[in-house]
Every structure is written in C-alpha cells, then in structure tokens.
Amino acid sequence: MNEIEELSGLSFRISIIGFGAVGQGLAKVLLSKRETLQRMGIDIRVVAIADSVSLLKGSEGIDLEKALQAKEVSGRVGEEIDTGDGAREVLESVEHDLMVEATPTDIRSGEPALTHILRALASGKHVVTSNKGPFIHNHATLIETARKNDLMLRYEATVGGAMPIINLIQENLAGNTIERIEGVLNGTCNYILTRMADERLDYQHALLEAQELGIAEADPSYDVMGIDSASKLVILANTAYENDATFDDVKITGITEITPEALELAEKNGYTIRLIGEATRDRLVVAPKLVSKRHPLAIRGTLNIATIHTDLSKTITVSGAGAGSIETASAILSDIIHIYKRHEIKKGGGD
Ligand SMILES: NC(=O)c1ccc[n+]([C@@H]2O[C@H](COP(=O)([O-])OP(=O)(O)OC[C@H]3O[C@@H](n4cnc5c(N)ncnc54)[C@H](OP(=O)(O)O)[C@@H]3O)[C@@H](O)[C@H]2O)c1
C-alpha cells in the first residue's frame, strides 16, 4: 500500500496560490511536519500550486519535494499557463477545500489577492492568507463574504509573521473589550533604529547595512515610511473593533528623519526610539516614539512585538519573528489546522 492509499479518503485538499518564499515555506513545513500531522490524524493534501506563470495540479496530492525542486531549477512550479490566471484555473478545474493565498502584496488595489480570495469564497473554498493587501481597503467585504458563504477566512500571517496576534484577539481574548493596541510591527525599521542607537550610526548608514544583510529592500520606502506598519495596524484595528478602517485613516510618520543625536539624547535619559503603531477604536497612528529602555516595546533587532490593553485580561504582550518563510508558514499551517478541525467537526455533525 503506498502512502497515499494509506491515508483515508477524507483528506483535506488545499491549493497554494503564489509559490515564492511563503508558498515554498509552507510546502517545506508540510513536508517536515508530515509525521506530526499524521499522528494528529490530520490529512492535508496539496492538490494545486500556481505561481505567476505556471500551474501544477495533482488530485491525489502533489509530490511537494518535486514541486520545490522544479521551482528551484526552472523558476516555474508546473506547466506554463496562457491565461496568466492560475488561481482562476485552479478554482475552475481542481476540487479542493481550502485556498492558501500567498501572492505579493499590493496595498493600493489589494490585487491579485482580493479577486483570488473573493472568487475562492464564492466557489465554496475556505481561505488562509499571508497577504495584507486585500484587507487594507476591503476588510469588511472579505469578512462578510466568508460569513455569507459559511466559510472560514483566516489571516494570522498577515501581521507579524509567526507572532500570534489575530487569533489571539479573535479567540483567546473573545469577550474582552480591547482598549488599545500598540506595537512594533516592522522588523526593518526596528533593526535600523537598534543599530543607530547601538553604534551611533546615522540613518543612511544603518539603512545601507540593513540592505546589505537583506533585511531592507532595495527600495525601502514601504518599510521606512511607516506604510507597512500602518497596513498591519489597520488589520489589527479592524480585527479588534470589527469596523472598516482603511489605510487612509492612519496618521503616519516614518523613521527617515530620526537622527543619531535624538537617539543619543533619549539613551541618556533611559529611553530609546521605536516606530510604534497604536490603535484605539477611533484613532490609528504610526509614529516614532520615546520608549523606556526597560519597556517590552523597546524590543531589539528585527523582532515584532505588540501589547494589547483589555478590560478583563488587562495587558497581554506577544512578540516573535515578524517575517521569514518558515515562520510565516507556521502561522498559515496553524490556520489550516484550525479550519481542518472545524471542517471535520461539521462533517461529523452531518452538515
Ligand atoms: N516573506 C515573508 O516573510 C512574509 C511574511 C508575512 C507576510 N508575507 C506576505 O505573504 C505574501 C507572499 O510573500 P512572499 O515573500 O512569498 O512573496 P514572493 O516571494 O514575492 O512570492 C510571491 C509568489 O506569488 C506568485 N504570483 C505573483 N502573481 C501571481 C498571480 N497572479 N497568480 C499566482 N501566483 C502569483 C509569484 O510567482 P513567481 O514565482 O512566478 O514570481 C511568487 O511565486 C505577500 O503578500 C507578503 O506580503 C510575507
């Protein structure tokens, strides 16, 4: 009996749309956790993978090692597609239960992920995504579409990579009133500020160092202008307050004007400077702030951290790696497992 026959006919079939760092990270995690998942009685099969130019299908479950190898060798995961729309082809031609959306973020239009997610929900698929883009202007529409179709849309990986915050707010802190959320939500900015303070570097030198280490992009504006932090803050606020704030509601100041002198003065008084995102029900701000060096928000390096102030649980602080393909895939896997379990319970309940 081969491995696929050994698994019951009740497998949970997923597609992966976008096979870059995160999509491939998920494939690696599914491979490395195969035995753990089997022990948990969880049978997840990837039945389709799409990148921007190609598509790989396998109704019995794709060999993920081969898929990773093909992508590495040829830059394509499967057969070239003429339509340029692998997600649509997957939805129209591959039976599955859940789509993982991991295409690049476009914070203005949310596309192509917005269309992918809405189409997946309209055709009966649960969705897990790491893509912030669709949520920045369309949070309420997405949540409502999932609810209307009686499907789950999980997005833990959109904020803070592996740092568990979305599901913490929605599940562990359910029933609490969230009074305020504040956090360091961008690892690149935090690295630059840490290095400026430690080595008395000016902003340009610290940025250059971050770029050389691959921590900052060649065009760093998305991070250093506070745009990335603001996008994440919008997602956190909409999750906590169930409203429909958009990117335009955030007052944003980046870190480009911070001088070594300002950091030195702060240090002398027991403070440092961090780019803090702060959300209350009616106010969203991203700006550099003085933080006591003993405060948890004075976190160092590329880590992310968030503190949630609530009425019942009081103050809860979480931190973790804000990015990284495996760390982000970990958040995606946990969302998939959550949906899988709910899906199994529903089937068991004769739904
Ligand atoms: N990397 C991280 O640490 C991290 C952390 C948290 C969240 N995220 C978010 O997760 C998402 C994926 O990030 P990433 O780092 O994996 O990006 P990436 O390395 O640039 O990969 C993006 C993938 O999407 C594919 N793609 C682009 N347009 C497509 C389309 N229309 N249909 C199907 N596939 C398409 C690309 O195809 P090609 O391979 O053909 O170019 C590529 O495989 C982004 O939204 C990002 O913001 C990333």
PDBQT file of the ligand as one rigid body, heavy atoms in Angstrom, charges set to zero:
ROOT
HETATM    1  N1  LIG A 401       8.138  36.621   3.142  1.00  0.00    +0.000 N 
HETATM    2  C1  LIG A 401       7.696  36.867   4.379  1.00  0.00    +0.000 C 
HETATM    3  O1  LIG A 401       8.438  36.721   5.366  1.00  0.00    +0.000 OA
HETATM    4  C2  LIG A 401       6.283  37.314   4.607  1.00  0.00    +0.000 A 
HETATM    5  C3  LIG A 401       5.812  37.467   5.916  1.00  0.00    +0.000 A 
HETATM    6  C4  LIG A 401       4.470  37.812   6.137  1.00  0.00    +0.000 A 
HETATM    7  C5  LIG A 401       3.640  38.039   5.043  1.00  0.00    +0.000 A 
HETATM    8  N2  LIG A 401       4.133  37.930   3.771  1.00  0.00    +0.000 N 
HETATM    9  C6  LIG A 401       3.209  38.150   2.648  1.00  0.00    +0.000 C 
HETATM   10  O2  LIG A 401       2.972  36.899   2.007  1.00  0.00    +0.000 OA
HETATM   11  C7  LIG A 401       2.803  37.100   0.598  1.00  0.00    +0.000 C 
HETATM   12  C8  LIG A 401       3.823  36.264  -0.145  1.00  0.00    +0.000 C 
HETATM   13  O3  LIG A 401       5.108  36.700   0.229  1.00  0.00    +0.000 OA
HETATM   14  P1  LIG A 401       6.427  36.070  -0.389  1.00  0.00    +0.000 P 
HETATM   15  O4  LIG A 401       7.543  36.589   0.404  1.00  0.00    +0.000 OA
HETATM   16  O5  LIG A 401       6.248  34.614  -0.578  1.00  0.00    +0.000 OA
HETATM   17  O6  LIG A 401       6.433  36.767  -1.833  1.00  0.00    +0.000 OA
HETATM   18  P2  LIG A 401       7.277  36.309  -3.095  1.00  0.00    +0.000 P 
HETATM   19  O7  LIG A 401       8.472  35.548  -2.668  1.00  0.00    +0.000 OA
HETATM   20  O8  LIG A 401       7.422  37.501  -3.961  1.00  0.00    +0.000 OA
HETATM   21  O9  LIG A 401       6.307  35.254  -3.841  1.00  0.00    +0.000 OA
HETATM   22  C9  LIG A 401       5.112  35.632  -4.436  1.00  0.00    +0.000 C 
HETATM   23  C10 LIG A 401       4.627  34.478  -5.290  1.00  0.00    +0.000 C 
HETATM   24  O10 LIG A 401       3.393  34.830  -5.883  1.00  0.00    +0.000 OA
HETATM   25  C11 LIG A 401       3.431  34.473  -7.285  1.00  0.00    +0.000 C 
HETATM   26  N3  LIG A 401       2.477  35.268  -8.013  1.00  0.00    +0.000 N 
HETATM   27  C12 LIG A 401       2.535  36.576  -8.360  1.00  0.00    +0.000 A 
HETATM   28  N4  LIG A 401       1.399  36.932  -9.015  1.00  0.00    +0.000 NA
HETATM   29  C13 LIG A 401       0.640  35.812  -9.091  1.00  0.00    +0.000 A 
HETATM   30  C14 LIG A 401      -0.632  35.512  -9.654  1.00  0.00    +0.000 A 
HETATM   31  N5  LIG A 401      -1.342  36.443 -10.277  1.00  0.00    +0.000 N 
HETATM   32  N6  LIG A 401      -1.098  34.244  -9.548  1.00  0.00    +0.000 NA
HETATM   33  C15 LIG A 401      -0.395  33.279  -8.913  1.00  0.00    +0.000 A 
HETATM   34  N7  LIG A 401       0.811  33.498  -8.349  1.00  0.00    +0.000 NA
HETATM   35  C16 LIG A 401       1.316  34.743  -8.452  1.00  0.00    +0.000 A 
HETATM   36  C17 LIG A 401       4.869  34.685  -7.666  1.00  0.00    +0.000 C 
HETATM   37  O11 LIG A 401       5.121  33.972  -8.869  1.00  0.00    +0.000 OA
HETATM   38  P3  LIG A 401       6.592  33.822  -9.492  1.00  0.00    +0.000 P 
HETATM   39  O12 LIG A 401       7.309  32.843  -8.589  1.00  0.00    +0.000 OA
HETATM   40  O13 LIG A 401       6.311  33.252 -10.841  1.00  0.00    +0.000 OA
HETATM   41  O14 LIG A 401       7.192  35.190  -9.495  1.00  0.00    +0.000 OA
HETATM   42  C18 LIG A 401       5.569  34.105  -6.449  1.00  0.00    +0.000 C 
HETATM   43  O15 LIG A 401       5.639  32.700  -6.551  1.00  0.00    +0.000 OA
HETATM   44  C19 LIG A 401       2.951  38.601   0.361  1.00  0.00    +0.000 C 
HETATM   45  O16 LIG A 401       1.674  39.165   0.316  1.00  0.00    +0.000 OA
HETATM   46  C20 LIG A 401       3.733  39.074   1.572  1.00  0.00    +0.000 C 
HETATM   47  O17 LIG A 401       3.480  40.417   1.887  1.00  0.00    +0.000 OA
HETATM   48  C21 LIG A 401       5.410  37.556   3.532  1.00  0.00    +0.000 A 
ENDROOT
TORSDOF 0
